[in-house]
Amino acid sequence: MPRAEWSEPVRVRFAPSPTGYLHVGGARTALFNWLFARHNRGTFVLRIEDTDLARSTEESVTAILDSLRWLGLDWDEGPDIGGPYAPYVQTERLDLYQHYAQKLVEAGRAYWCFCTPEELEERRQQARDNQEAWKYDRKCLHLTPQEQERLRGEGRQPVLRFYSEDTGATVVDDLIRGRMRFENDVLEDFVLLKHDGVPTYNFAAVVDDASMKITHVIRGDDHISNTPKQIQIYRALGWEPPKFAHLSMILGPDHTRLSKRHGATSVGQYKDNGYLPEAMINYLALLGWSLNATEQIFSREELIRHFTLERVGKNPAVFDNQKLEWMNGVYLRKLSPEQLTQAAWPFMQAGGLVQEPSPAEAPAEVRQRVQRALQLMQTRVRTLAAFPEAVRYFFTADNPVEEAAAAFLAQPGAAARLQKLADRLEATEPFHQENIQAAFAAVQEELGISAGELIHPARAALTGRKVSPGIYDVVELLGRDESVRRLRQAAGRS
């Protein structure tokens, strides 16, 4: 591995909010953080930001962790394994936020606001009526302790607001986007603690990143507007901000923000749809990062070796399901027969083609039959989920005949050819490819027909499909008895 590009020990974090499944955008953010940490021999921290109490669930936490594990993104510190800066779940760190909130109050950089939502909306509406821009007007900034006590006595529950700088500018030297300047006079005094004492995102993220010694914050560009607020909190508490790097958004093929209308958007859905984690990692890495204009297939080790933020682009990345499917096909073809069988087995079971939960629990003959069928289709399908339908005719006795295949069975003389082939195969011994091929050749010579005139109706009779793997492979895997039965059955229908 090359020399680390940062002199300081690198510490990065992925901090999902457990309000749903792991979206591919979140997975891309996790991956880039993970690659950056591994490239620089740093630390990858997983933190759960669950301060959205109404929407956060344990089910979402489990789903997110399961998706990260499926992708192979292991973390060095986190809620399940602990670490030197535990706990790694925000709702378990509330005392820490209260401590630093009080520090800001004492330093004159935070104050209690007793304005009700209704009062705030009334003032916003008044500003709109006057066609004026509005931000919080600091009505509660100079309340005396006695006034605060009176308002508390009236049952008002205050929020804690940050006293923002209102002159000059906050400058961010983003590692991807370069220098960004934010005028301070447009920032309002935003909320740090809500009515129930739970911190807002901006406050909790700063306290956590600082206390966990995060050196680089790599996140989506939807957080750019949060950055000047967070930098001001860092400085108010006397902390050095980390380095920031904001990733471009991910768009659908129509160049609108990626959403459910573009198809699957969660990592779990892609797993269920038969994608391999290696393909998903490779594809996600190319959403905003590239090594050069030609290479597209990278192993995990190659991504770690080559990944740098300098090669991450500023422009939005387009999520192309067709390209991902193509890439998944590339990775499917890389699997050994045993790996392919293991990976495809759950889909074969779900499709009703095998009964046993795993290859290890299946009889050897069943396992070998499944493995051979999968191998025959390995270069023809692009997802694991496509295998059951692609190989179904190897495992079910009566298969519907596609319209295009039925046309071959309806040709004059097709029935006689199939009967002749059935007779020849029934007498073939031993029943292996070389002799099967010889049986086909003998029928062709005897009837004076071309290979296609025999193979096309035979394929239709044996598989119900116009297209299949090589006909001799099909016959060998089906076996003598089943091949003869299907040929004679189709001849009777012709």
N, C-alpha and C positions, 0 to 999 in steps of 0.2 A: 504494500500500500504506500502511496506517495506521502511525503512529509505533509503534516497538517498545515493548512493555510492560515490558521489563527494561532498566535502565540499563547493566548489564554486558553484554559480548558473550556471546551465548548459544551454548553448545556442548553438544550432546546426542549420544548414541550409541545404536546398535542393536548388540547383542553376542550373536549367536546361537551356540549350541553345535552344531557340525556332526555331529550324531549321527542325522540323518534329513533329511526334506524340510522346507520352510518351512510350518509349520502356520498356519491362518488366524489363530490367536491371536497368533502371532509376527508375522504380517504386519500385524495391527492395531496391535501395539506399534511396529513399524517405521514405519507410516504416521503415528501420532500424534507420534512423535519428529520425523519428516520435516516434517510440517505445522507443528509448533511452531518448528522451526528456520527454515523458510522464512517463516513469518509474522513472525518477529522478526529477519529478516535475519541469522540465525545460521549455525552450522556443524553439519552432520550427519555424524557419524563412523560408519563401519562397522568393527567389530572382531570377530575370530573367536576365540571362547573354546573352544579345543580341548584343554583339559587333561584331559578324559576320554579318556585315551589308548586305552583298550580299545574305545571305541565311535565315536570321531571318524574320519571318512574324507574323503579328497579329493573323492570323488563327492558327498558331502553338501555340501561347501563349494561345489562347482560348481552343484549344484541350488539352493542357497539364493541364490547370486548371480544365477543365471539368473531365478529367480522375482522377485527384487527389480527386476531390469532390466525384466522383462515388465510389472510393475506401474508402471514409470516412476519408481521411488524412487531417484534418483541420490544418490550420496554424495560429500562434499567431500574426505574423507580415508578411506583404507582399504587393504586388503592388496594390491589390484591397482594402485592409483594412488599409494600412498605418502602422505606428508604430514610435517609438522614433528615428529610424535611417533611416527614409525615405529620398530620394526615394529608392525603391527596384528594380529598373530597371536600368541596367548599362548605357544605353545611356542617361539617365537623370542625371548621376553622372560624366560627363566628366570633369567638372571644378575641381572636387576633385582629379581625376587622374593627371591632369595637375599640381595641387598644389604640390602633393607629388613627381612627376617627377622632378620638379624644386628643391625640397629639396635634392633629390639624386644628381642632377647636382652640387649643391652648396657644397655637402659633398664630392665630388670627386668620387661618386659611380655610376655615369652615364655620358655618353658623346654622342654627336651627330655623327652619321655615315652617310657619304654622298656617300658611295659606291653604285653603281647601281646594280640591279640584274644581269645584263650581266657581270659586272666586277667580282662579287662574283662567278658566275658560271665558269668564265674563270680560276680563282684561284683554285677552287675546282677541275676542270678538270686537271689542272697542277699537283695538289697533287696526283690525281688518276694515272696520267701517270707515276709519280715517285714512285707509290705504297706507298704513305705516307698518314697517317691519317690527316684530315684537320678540323680545327675549325677556327672561325673568327680570323684573324691575327692582330687585333687591329691597322689597318692601320690609322684609324681616331682618335685614342686615344689622340694624342698630337697636333691636329690641333690648330693653334692659332685663336683668334677671327677674325683676318683679313682674314685668309685662309677660315674660315667658311663663312664669309660674301661674299668672292669672289665666293665660290661654290654656295651659295644661289643665287647670282647674275646671275650665269650661268643657273639658273632654276632647280637646283638639290633640291629635297625635301628629307631631311634627316629622318632617324629613330633614336630613342633614344635607346642606348644600355646600359645594366647594366654592370658595371665593376665587374666581378666575382672574388671571391677569387681563387687564383691558387696554393695555398699551403695548406697542411693539409687536413682535411676531414670534411664533414658535416655528422653528426650522427643524425638519426631519431629513437626515441624509439616508435615504432608503437604499438598501443594497441592490435593489432591482430597478427602481424607478428614478434614482438620483435624488437631487435636492428638491424638497417640497416645502413651501412657505405657507404658513397659516396665520392670517392677521388675528391678533388676540381680541380685537374689539368686536368680532362677530361671535365669539364664544359666550354663552350665557353661564350663569352659576348653576351647573348641573348637579343632580342629586347623587350623593354618595351612599347614604343609608335611607332605605324606604321607611314607611310608617311603622312597619313591624320590626325594624332594626336589621333587616336582611340587606346586605350590600348590593349595589348595582354592579353591572358587569365591569364598568371601567375601574371602579375602586377595587373590587375583589381581584381583578386580573393584575393590577399593579402590585398590590400587597403580596399576592402569591408569587408573581414573577420575581419580585425583589427578594422575598424571603427564601425562595427556592434557588436563588442565584442564577436565574436564567440569563444567558448571555446574548441569545438571538431569538427574536420573536418572528417566526415565519408563518404568515397567515394570509387569508384571502383579502382582496382589495376592498371588500365591503367594510373592512375595519379601518380604512384610511382616515375616515372622519373622526374615529375615536382616538387616533394617535396623538394629536396635539393636547387633548384633554389628559391623556395618560401621562404624557411627558410633563405637563404642569404638576400633576400629583407627585410624580417622582421627585421633581425639584423642590416642591413644597415640603417633602419629607426628608430632604437632604440626600436622596439616592441618585446614583448615576443610572440613567435609562439604558436599557439594552439596545443592541442594534436591531433595526426593523427591516423586514423584507416582505413586501406585499405582493402576493401572487395574483395574476390576472384571473378574472372570472372564467367559468366554463360555460360555453354556449351550446345549444342544440344545433342540428344541421341547418335550421332556418335562421340562425344567428340571433335567436332570442335566448334569454337565460334558461339553462337546462332545467327542465321540470318533468313531471309525470307524463305530460302529454307527448313527450319524446320517447316514451317507453320506460323501461326499468331505470331507476335512478339510485337505488340503494345497493350496497355491496351484497347484502343478503339475497336480493333478487337475482343478481348475476350468478351467485353460487347455485341457487335453486334452478337457474336456467341452464346450468351445465357448463359454466366457464371455469377454467383452471386458474388458481391463484397466481401462477407464474405469468400467465398471459395478461391477467388483470394488472399486475404490478408493472409489467413491461409497457402496457398501453397507457396507464395512468402517468408513468414517468414521462411519456412523450407529450402530455398535455401541458405544454409550456416550457419544456426543456428539450434540448437536442444536443447531440455531440457533433453531428455534421449533417449534410443534406441527404445522405444516402442510407446510413445505417439505421435500422429500425428494430432489429431483434437483439435484445440485451439480456444476459443472465443477471441474476441478482448481484453476483459478485462484480460483474462489469459495471453495473449501475453505481455501486458503491465506489468503485475505483475512479469513475469518470465524473461523478456528480459534483458540480459547483454552482453557486448562485450566479456566477458570471454568465453561465449558459442558459439561464432562465429568462424567457422573453417577457416583454411588457404587454404584448397584444393578447386579447382573449383567445382561449383555446376552444376548438370546436370538437365536441364529442361525437364521433362517428361510429354508430353501432355496427355498420358493415365492416369497417376497418378492424374493430375489436373482434368481430366474428372471424374475419380472415386470420388475424393474429392467433386467435384461440385454436384455429385449425392447424396452424404451424406448430404450436406447442403440443397439440394432440398427437401429431405425427412423430414427435420426439419421444413419446412414451414407449417404454418396453412393453411387451405383451402382458407381463405381470402387473405393471403400473397401470396400464390401460384397463385391465380387468378390475382392479381394485377401485379405480376412479369411477368407472361406469356402472359398477354393480348396483349401487343404490337406485340408479335410474332404471336399470333392468328389473329390479324388484318392484319399484313403483309402477312399472309398465306391465306387471303381471307375468313376466317371462321367466323369472326364477322365484323360488319360495324362500330360500335361505337368506339370512340377513347379511352374510359376507361370503366371499370366495372360500375362506378357510373352513366354513361350516358346510360347504356344499360337497357332495360326492365328487371324486376326481373326474369322472366322466362328464358330469354337468359342468364343472369348472373348465375343463378342456374344451367342451363344445362352445361355451360362452366366449372363451378367449379366442377361439378360432373365428367365430362369427364377427366379433369385434374387430379382429385384425383385418378381415376381408373388407370392412367398411371404414377402416382407420383413415384412409386417404380421401374418403368421399363425404364425410360429415365434418362439421365445424364445432359442434357442441356435444357434450356428454348426453344432454337431454334428447338429442336427435337419434341416438343409437337404438332405443327400443323400437321405434317405428321402422328404422332402416333395416333391422335384422329380424323383424317379427316373423317373416315367413319361414325362418329356420326353426321356429319354436311352436308355431301354430299349424294345425293340420289343414284347415280350409281358409284360404285367403281370398279376399275380393280381388277381382281382376280389373286392372285399370282399363279404361276405354281404349287407350293406345295399344295396350298389350292384347286386348280382345280381338283387335283387327287381325293380328297374326294367326290367332286360333281359327278365325273365320275364313282363312284363305283356302281355296280348293286343294284338297290333298293333304291338309295339315293333320287331320285325324289319322290317316294311314301312316304318315311319317312318325307321329308320336307313338303309335302302336308298335311300329317296327323298332323304334329306339327303345321302348320299354322292354321288348323281347330281348334285344341285344344286351341291355344293361343287366337284365335279370340273370343272364348267363355269364356275365363278366366275373372273372375270378383270377387273382385277388382284386378287390374293389378299391383301386387307387387311381390317381390322376392319369398316369400313363395309359392304363388299360381303358379308363373312361374315355379318354381322348380317342383311343383306337376304336372304341365302339361307335362313337359319333362318325369317325371317318369311314368305317365300314358301311354304315347306313347310307351316308352320302354317296358312296361309290355304287352301292347296290341300287339305289333309286335314281342315280344320275342327277343329283341336285347339288346346289352350292352349299357352302357351310352356313350362310345366312338363312337359307330356306329351311334348314333344320334347327339351327340354334335359336332363331327368333321365336318360333312357336314353342320350342322346348322351354325357353326362359319364361315365357308367358304362362305355361302350364305349371312350372315348378315354383315360380315366385309371385305370379300375378302382376309383375312389373315389366315395363318396357326396358328398364335399365337395371342392371345388377352387377355384382362382381363377375369374374370370369365364370363361364357356364360349367367348366370342369370342376372348379372350386365349389360351386354351388351343389353340384351333384354329389361330390365326395362328402361334403359336410352333411347333407340331407341323409345320405346313406342309401344303400341299394333298395331296401324295401319301400321307404317313403318316396324315393324318386320314381320307382316303378308305379306305385299307387297313384301318384299325382299325374303322371303321364297318361295312364290309362283312364283316369277319371276325366281329364281334359279331352282325351280322344272321344270319350262317350258323349261329352257335351258338344263336340264340334259338329 
